[in-house]
Amino acid sequence: MPRVRLPGRSWRSTSGGSAVRVYIAGPMRGYPERNYPAFHRAVARMRALGHEVISPVEINHGPDDDGTKAPEHYVRNDLREVIECDGIALLAGWEQSTGARCEASIAITLGLAFFDAESAMRIEAPPLIQIRGGYECPVEMAPDATALQLRE
């Protein structure tokens, strides 16, 4: 398995190998079965390569969860996990998910490695992530680009 060298970070592995701790980020809301099949495939693929994998499906969405909690509840739990990881794997459509954009933004800030969740290959970090102010209260830059304003 090719090693991913992360600047300033030591290797983490539960098995003593060269595995890294990887968070799976992607969209859920509006997808059939909340996109769980895509998350499960990505988890299986990354674990088969020896990585320790953290999935929001596994940490937030147990058998009793019906998905009706506020999105912020899930994002708070997810961000706690992202900051403890060495890398993040992005599922297709992550750009349309406020939560995944937040997770990717944190990953960039922390210097985490980025992976394509489908291929498990290392990719470049996204060059620009626009978060838009959250789920319920989107914001945009004012025309003069000096202040934020609420979108109506």
Stockholm file with secondary structure:
# STOCKHOLM 1.0

chainA/1-152         MPRVRLPGRSWRSTSGGSAVRVYIAGPMRGYPERNYPAFHRAVARMRALGHEVISPVEINHGPDDDGTKAPEHYVRNDLREVIECDGIALLAGWEQSTGARCEASIAITLGLAFFDAESAMRIEAPPLIQIRGGYECPVEMAPDATALQLRE
#=GR chainA/1-152 SS CCCCCCTTCCCCCSSSSSCCEEEEECCCTTSGGGGHHHHHHHHHHHHHTTCEEECHHHHHCCTTCCSCSCHHHHHHHHHHHHTTCSEEEECTTGGGCHHHHHHHHHHHHHTCEEEETTTCCEECCCSCCCCTTCSSSCEEECTTSSSEEECC
#=GC SS_cons         CCCCCCTTCCCCCSSSSSCCEEEEECCCTTSGGGGHHHHHHHHHHHHHTTCEEECHHHHHCCTTCCSCSCHHHHHHHHHHHHTTCSEEEECTTGGGCHHHHHHHHHHHHHTCEEEETTTCCEECCCSCCCCTTCSSSCEEECTTSSSEEECC
//
